[in-house]
Amino acid sequence: MTFGRRAFLANTTLFAGTFALGARAAGVPSSGTDDLTAFIYAMPKAEMHVHLEGTLEPEMKFRFARRNGVTLPYKTVEEMRDSYNFHDLQSFLKIFYEGKSVLLKEQDFYELTYAYLTKAASQNVLYTEMFFDPQMHTDRGISFSTVMAGLTRAQTDARKNLKIDSQLVLCFERELSAESAMKTLESALPYRQHIVGIGLDSDEKNNPPDKFREVFARARKEGFHLTMHCDLNQLDTHEHIRQVLEDIQADRIDHGGNILERPDLVAIAKRRGTAFTVCPVACGWLRENGENINIIRGMLDRGLKVTVASDDPAYMKGNYVAESLVVAQGDANLSKQDLLTLARNSFEASWISSAQRKTYLAKLEVFQRQWA
């Protein structure tokens, strides 16, 4: 789907409605910046850093709780949203993990995934690679097959109905054992055709990437792509980034902003072509202190393959990928050419076929001729 500026504003109901809602959510004024914001919403893009469990909106959480007989510690949606106050990774994870209790059945995972894909398609996301954390569910007695059935059915329906393509990236919870991760990897092998990559997320403190080196070596041998979270300003963050780059040699790093403090690591990442999935709203508690403003600008200026994504949008004031790009544009004073570079990076860093990438980049080129 590609649109010129005039056609978009006058005739495209889907994107025009999304633009208005998204601009308000991102705090964009109603005049002056509308053209650039519309550019962001209409721009063809891919998203590679979104946690499906992190797209569980409060309204959906209440609906699932009622359907599954789960009691939540909140009386209203507003009260639940008000509880989403966190100041660092650990305080966020405490709130995030609470939501898993309502995800019990295949239909829950289906509706969760389809709702995210609907939102992404409305923002002209052509392709997405979605994180999911099976240990979060299998440790509660929910079968791996139940989770996969819901996710993959939603993907199939979204391809047909919404014209958005997607793949899954399985993430290990790093505070759990390497043995648990290996067991989860083995459970995933029968679903190899649905899972394109293996990732690592959750609490980074005292859980370095090297803890899972053997698991990731097995995953690489099985043909999976690799990515790992290196969250901002964590304990031993530079050493963790080095391990990801040199010891495990992952294809991507999720977040990874502290690499800018180490020119030697920047050089390694550039040489290896490592991509970075940066989520400007996800690190809101850092943005407020001015610590996150220059990460995207700095990565662009240093020639790193940086992309922008949403992370856990349901917990971050509904900032999905387009809203996150609006925030990034404002923080880093990004030009249209910068935004096009971010979109181009998103397709080039995606784990897709050469033919699929060529198709997406061609759509972006048409868009650029009409808008830029």
N, C-alpha and C positions, 0 to 999 in steps of 0.2 A: 504494500500500500504506500503510494507516494503522492504527495500533494503539493501544489504551488501555494504561495502565501495567500493569494486572493481566494482561491478555491477552498483552502482550508478554513479561513475565517467565515466565508459566506455559506458554504455548502456542506461542510463535513460535520454532521451533527455529533458523531461519536467523539472526535477529537476536540471539537469546540466545547462540548460539555465537560469533558475530562480536563481540558485546559483551565476552564473557569474554576472548577472544584479544586484542582491541584494547585493553582496559583494561590487561592485563598489559604489552602492548607500550608503552603510554604511561606506564607506571609508576604506574597508579592503584591505590590500596589496595583490598582485597577488601571493605571495609565502609565506611560513612560517606558515600562519594561515589558509590556504585553507582547510586543513583536518578538523579542528574544525568548521569552517564555514559551510562546507558541512554537517557535523554532525548535525548542528543546522537546516539547511534547510530540511534535510531528516527525522528528528526526528518527529514521530507522535505527534500531539499536538492539544489542543483546545484553542480557544480564547474567552474570556468573557468580554472584555472591548474594544469595538469598536463602535463608533457612525456612523451609516450609513450616516448621513448627512456630517460627517467628512471624508467620502471616496469619496466625489465629486471632482474628479481631474479637474484641470483647462480646459483641452481639452474637457471633458464632459460638464463642465459648459458653455463653449462657444457653444457647439453643442445644448444643451438644450435652451440656450438663443436665438439662431437663429430660432430654431423650434417653440418657443413659443412667439416670438416677444418681447423679453425682452432686453433692452439696458443695457449693463454693462459699468462700468466706466474705462474700460481698452481696449486698442487697440489690444493687443497680449497676448498670453499665457505667454510669458516671463515677460511682464509687470505685469500681474496678480501674477505670482509667486514671483516677486520682492516685491510685496506689503505684502507678508506673513512675516512681521517682527513684532514680539510681544515680550514683556518682562515680562508679568504677565498674570494672568487669564483674567482680564478685557480687556486688549488690544487684547488678542486672541479672546474673544467672539465677539468683535466688527467686526472683519474680518470674523469670522465663520458665523455669522448670515446673512451676506451679500449674501451668496450662496443660501439661501433658496428661493430667488426670482425667480430662474429658474425652481424650482420644482413645477409644476402645474398640471400635468396630470398623470393618472395611469401608462402610459408607461415610464414616467420619473422615477418614484419610482421603476418600474420593472428593468430598465436598470441600475440604481444606485446600486440596491441590487445584481443583477446578476454579475455586474462587480466586486464588492467586493468579492463575493463568488468564482468567477473564480480565482482571485488573491490568496485568502486564500487556495483554493484547490491546487494551484501550489506550495504552500509552505508546503504541507502535513498537513494542518489543516483538521482534520477529522470531527470536530464539532465546531460550534460557536454559541454564544448567542449575538445577535446584538441589541444595543440600537437604539431606534428611538424616536423622540420628536414630538408627534402629535400636541401639542399646537402651535408649530412653523408653522404649516400648517393650522390647523383649524381656527386659529386667522386671517388667510388671506382669509378665505372663502372656503378653500378646504375641502371637506367632509372627515370624518374619514374613510368612506368606500372606497374612492378613494385611500387613502394612503395604507390601508390594502390590497386592491386588487392587487396593484402593488408589494408590498413586498411579499405577500404569493405566488403569481404566480411565482416570481423569485425563491423563496425557493423550490417550487415543481420542477421547471425545473432543478435547480442545483442538487437536490437529484438524479434526473434521469440521467442527462448528466455529472455531475462532481463528483458524489458519495460523496458529502459533505452534512452532515446534519446540521440543524440550528434551532434555536428558537428565538423568539423576546422578548425583554425586553423594556417595555414602560417606558420612563423617563418623570417626571414632571420637568418643568422649575421653579426653586425655587424662582426666583424673582417675579413670578406670585402668585396669591392668593391661599390659601388652597381651597377656593370655586371652583376656576377654575380647580384645580387638582381633586377634587371630581367629578366634571362634566365630566372630561376626563376619569376618572376611570369608571364611569357609561357607557360612550360611548364604553369602551373597553369590557364590560362584554359579549356582543354577540359574541366576537371573542376570548373567553377564551381558545379555543382549540389551538389558534395560539400564544398566549402570555403567556410565562412561568413565567415572573417576572415583578416587578414594581421597578423603580429606581428614583433617584433624582439627577439632575445635574444643570449646569449653575452657575450663580453668587452667591457665598456662603456668601458674606458680608451681615450681618444683616438678613440672611435667614437660621436660624438653622434648623436642622432636626425636632425638636419638633414642629415647625410651622405646620408640616404636620402629626402630630401624629395620629389624628383621621382618616385621609385618609389612612394611612398605616395600621391602625388597621382594617379598612374595607377591604383593599386589602388582608390582611392576612386571614380574615374571608372568603373571596371569594376563597381562595386557591392559591393565588399567592405567589411566593418567593419574598424576599425583598433585595434590595441592595441600597447603597447610596454613592455618592461622598463625600469624605472628602479631598479636594485638599490640596496640600502642602502649609504650612506657611500662612494659611488664618487666619483672625480675629477669635479668640475664637476656634481655631482648636481642642484643647484638649477636650473642653467641647462638641464640635460637635461629636467627636469620642465617647465620653462617652454616649451621647444621643443615638447614633446609636447602641452601644453595650448593654446598660442597659435599656433605656426607650422604644426604638422601637424594639430592638433585631433582627436586620437585619441579614440575612444569610451571606452577604458579605459586604465589604467596598471597594470602588473604590479609588485608591491611598492610602491615610491613612498613609503616611510615618512618620508623626509626632508622631505616637503612640510609636515609639522607644524612645522618650524622657520621656515616662511615664511608668515605670515598672508595676504600678498597672493596667493600661489599657492593657498592654501586657498580664498580667496574666488572665484578664477577657476574652480577645480574644482567648487565648489558651484553657481556660476552656470551652468556648462555641464552639470551632472549627470554628471560623469566618475565612473566606478566604479573601485574599487581592488581588486585581487586580492592579498591578503596571505597569506603562507605562514610561519607562526610557527616551524615546525620547520626550514624551509629555511635560516633565518638562525641556526642553532644556535650558531655560533661567536660571534654577536653576543648571543644570549640569555644565554650563559654570563657575559658581561661586564655584563649588566643593560641593554644598549642597546636591546633589542627589546621589552621587557616592555609598554611603554605605547603602542605604535603602534596596536593595535586599539582599545584604550580611548580613545586620543586622537582617532582618526578617528570613532568613534561619538559622542563628546562634541561634536565640531565639526560633526556632521551630514553627514559625507562618506559616500558610498555604498560602504562597505567590505564585502568578502566574505572568507571564509577558504578556503584551498585547500592542496594538498599539495606541489606543485612537482615534485620528483624523489624520490618515496617510497622506491624501491628502494635509493637511496643514503643515505637518511636514516632508517635503523633501522626501515623498514617502516611509517612514519607516513603513512597515507593520510588522506583528508579527515576522517574521524571522529576519528582519533587526533589530527590537527592541531587540531580544534575542542576536544578535551579539553585539549590543551596551552594553547590560547588561553584557555579558561575559567579554568584554574589561574593563568596569568600575569596576566590582567587582572581576575580575580574577576568573571566575567561571570554575570549572572543569566539565568534562563530567558527573560525578555523580551529581553535582549540577544541571546541565541542565536537566538531567533525572528526578531529584526531582521536578523541576519546571513543566516539562511536566506531571508528575504523579499528581501533585497538580491540574493542569488544568482540568484533567479528574475527579479527586475526588471532586472538587468544582463545577463541572457542575451540572445543574439541569436536570438530565437524569435518566432513569430507571437503576436499579441494573444490569440488563442484558446488557444494552448498555454500561455501565461503564466497566463491566467485559470484553466485547469484545475489547474496546479501550485499556484497560490496558494490555490485552494479546498481542495486536499488538506492544505496547511499549516494552514489555518484549522480544519479538522476535527481535525487533530492537536493544535492548540493548545487546543481545547475539551476534549479528552480528557486532556491531560497538564498543562497549565499551571495 
